[in-house]
Amino acid sequence: MTEGRFPVRRPRRRGQQRGFTLIEILIAFAILAVALAALFQAFSGGLRATTATERRNAAVMLARSLLERVGADIPLAPGELAGVSEDGQRWRIAIAPSPLIVPEQRANSPIIPFDVAVSVVPDGGRAIVLTSLRLAPVAAANDGDVQ
C-alpha cells in the first residue's frame, strides 16, 4: 500500500550528475566578471563625458557673462584684460578697433566699432572663444584714447 503513495527512489548511476561542477561555477563567475567590467567601464565613460560637458558649459557661461560686461562694467577701450575665475578657469578679453571703418573715415563717424574677443580655458580643456562687434560713441571712445 505504501508503494503507491510515495515515489520510489532509484539508486544513482555513476554517469548521472546532480548540480554544477566546480569548473562550471568558475566559468559562470568569469563571464559575470567580464560583463560587470564592461558595465563599469560604460558607466565611468558616461560619468567622464558628463563631467567634461559640465566644465565646458561653465566655461561658455563665463565667456558669455564676460562678453556681456564689456561696455557696461568693463570699459570699451582697446587693450586686454585677463584673470582666473573662482573655479579656476583662465579668461582673457581682447578689445581692438575694428577694421570696418578705416582711420580716415573714423573722424567723420559718430561711432567707433570695436572687435571684442573673450576666451576662457577650462581645466584640461580647449579654449572657448566668443567674439562680438561693439559700437561706442566717439566721445566714449576718446575717453579710452582711441583715435
C-alpha positions in Angstrom: 0.0 0.0 0.0 2.7 2.4 0.8 4.3 1.8 -2.6 1.6 3.8 -4.4 1.7 6.9 -2.2 5.4 7.6 -2.1 7.8 7.7 -5.0 10.4 5.1 -5.1 13.9 6.4 -5.3 16.1 4.7 -7.7 19.8 4.3 -6.9 22.0 6.8 -8.8 24.1 5.6 -11.6 27.8 6.5 -11.8 27.2 8.6 -15.0 24.5 10.8 -13.6 25.3 14.2 -12.1 23.4 16.5 -9.8 24.1 20.2 -9.5 27.1 22.1 -11.0 30.7 21.2 -11.1 33.4 23.5 -9.9 34.5 24.2 -13.5 31.0 25.3 -14.5 30.8 27.6 -11.5 34.2 29.2 -12.3 33.2 29.8 -15.9 30.0 31.4 -14.8 31.9 33.7 -12.4 34.4 34.6 -15.2 31.5 35.5 -17.5 29.9 37.6 -14.8 33.2 39.4 -14.1 33.7 40.3 -17.8 30.1 41.6 -18.0 30.4 43.6 -14.8 33.7 45.1 -16.0 32.2 46.2 -19.3 29.2 47.7 -17.5 31.5 49.6 -15.1 33.5 50.9 -18.0 30.4 52.1 -19.7 29.2 54.0 -16.6 32.6 55.5 -15.9 32.9 56.7 -19.5 29.4 58.3 -19.2 30.4 60.0 -16.0 33.6 61.4 -17.6 31.7 62.7 -20.5 29.1 64.3 -18.2 31.9 66.0 -16.2 33.6 67.3 -19.3 30.3 68.7 -20.6 29.6 70.4 -17.3 33.1 72.1 -17.4 32.6 73.2 -20.9 29.1 74.6 -20.1 30.6 76.5 -17.2 33.3 77.9 -19.5 30.7 79.0 -22.0 28.6 80.7 -19.3 31.6 82.6 -18.0 32.6 83.7 -21.5 29.0 84.9 -22.2 29.0 86.8 -18.8 32.3 88.5 -19.5 31.2 89.4 -23.1 28.0 91.0 -21.7 30.0 93.0 -19.2 32.1 94.7 -21.9 30.8 98.2 -22.4 28.9 98.1 -19.1 31.3 97.1 -16.3 34.4 96.8 -18.5 35.3 99.9 -20.5 35.1 99.6 -24.2 38.7 100.7 -24.9 41.5 98.9 -26.8 43.5 96.6 -24.7 43.5 93.2 -23.0 42.3 92.0 -19.6 43.0 88.6 -18.1 42.2 86.7 -15.0 41.2 83.5 -13.3 37.6 82.7 -12.2 36.7 81.4 -8.8 36.5 77.8 -10.2 40.0 78.0 -11.8 39.1 78.9 -15.4 41.5 81.3 -17.1 40.0 84.0 -19.1 41.1 86.8 -21.4 39.3 89.7 -23.1 40.9 91.4 -26.1 39.4 94.7 -27.4 40.6 96.3 -30.6 39.3 98.8 -33.0 37.5 97.0 -35.8 38.9 97.4 -39.3 35.3 98.0 -40.6 36.0 101.8 -40.6 39.4 102.9 -41.8 41.1 105.7 -39.7 40.3 108.3 -42.4 36.5 107.7 -42.0 36.7 107.4 -38.2 36.9 111.2 -37.9 33.6 111.7 -39.6 31.8 108.8 -37.9 29.7 109.3 -34.7 30.5 105.7 -33.6 33.6 103.5 -33.5 33.3 99.8 -33.9 35.4 97.5 -31.6 36.1 93.8 -32.1 35.8 92.1 -28.7 37.1 88.5 -28.2 36.6 86.6 -25.0 38.4 83.4 -24.5 38.0 81.0 -21.5 40.2 77.9 -20.9 38.6 75.4 -18.6 40.9 73.0 -16.7 42.2 70.3 -19.1 40.1 71.6 -22.0 40.2 73.5 -25.2 39.6 77.3 -25.2 36.1 78.7 -25.7 36.3 81.8 -27.8 33.3 84.2 -28.2 33.6 87.3 -30.4 31.4 90.3 -30.8 31.3 93.7 -32.5 30.5 96.5 -30.1 29.8 100.1 -31.0 31.0 103.0 -28.9 30.2 106.7 -29.4 33.2 108.8 -30.4 33.2 110.7 -27.1 33.4 107.4 -25.0 36.0 106.0 -27.4 38.1 109.2 -26.9 38.0 108.7 -23.2 39.7 105.4 -23.9 42.3 107.2 -26.0 41.1 105.8 -29.3 41.9 107.9 -32.4 
